Amino acid sequence: MISLLNFLEIDGNGIAIEINLIVIPKSQYKNTIIKNNDKIEIVQFIGGG
């Protein structure tokens, strides 16, 4: 997971990541391995008012 974030130039703050409809805790990003055909969604939180 960390390699993907680095490749996409995403620092990991203010985001949520879901793999195959399962939200991955930030504490598990380092240990999470992406496999072929995994469906990944990365959502970035943006403040507004």
C-alpha positions as a printed Julia matrix, in Angstrom:
49×3 Matrix{Float64}:
   0.0    0.0    0.0
   2.8    2.42   0.87
   4.37   1.87  -2.56
   1.1    2.81  -4.26
   0.74   5.96  -2.16
   4.32   6.93  -2.99
   3.77   6.26  -6.69
   0.63   8.44  -6.66
   2.48  11.08  -4.6
  -0.09  10.89  -1.78
   1.32  11.55   1.69
  -1.31   9.5    3.55
  -2.74  12.3    5.68
  -6.44  13.07   5.43
  -7.3   10.02   3.34
  -9.22   6.78   3.7
  -8.4    3.67   1.69
 -10.75   0.85   0.88
  -9.73  -2.43  -0.73
 -12.48  -4.75  -1.95
 -15.08  -2.84   0.12
 -13.01  -3.13   3.34
 -11.67   0.06   4.91
  -7.98  -0.31   5.75
  -6.87   1.3    9.04
  -3.98   3.73   8.61
  -1.95   1.59  11.02
  -2.16  -1.26   8.48
  -1.05   0.66   5.35
   2.54  -0.54   5.77
   1.48  -4.21   6.07
  -1.19  -4.24   3.36
  -0.26  -5.93   0.1
  -2.26  -5.17  -3.03
  -3.03  -8.17  -5.23
  -4.09  -8.48  -8.87
  -7.76  -7.6   -9.39
  -8.1   -5.82  -6.02
 -10.49  -2.88  -6.22
  -8.94   0.14  -4.49
 -10.69   3.36  -3.56
  -8.77   6.29  -2.09
 -10.84   9.15  -0.66
  -9.27  12.46   0.35
 -10.99  14.63   2.94
 -11.28  18.29   2.05
 -12.48  20.97   4.45
 -15.1   23.41   3.38
 -17.71  25.65   4.76
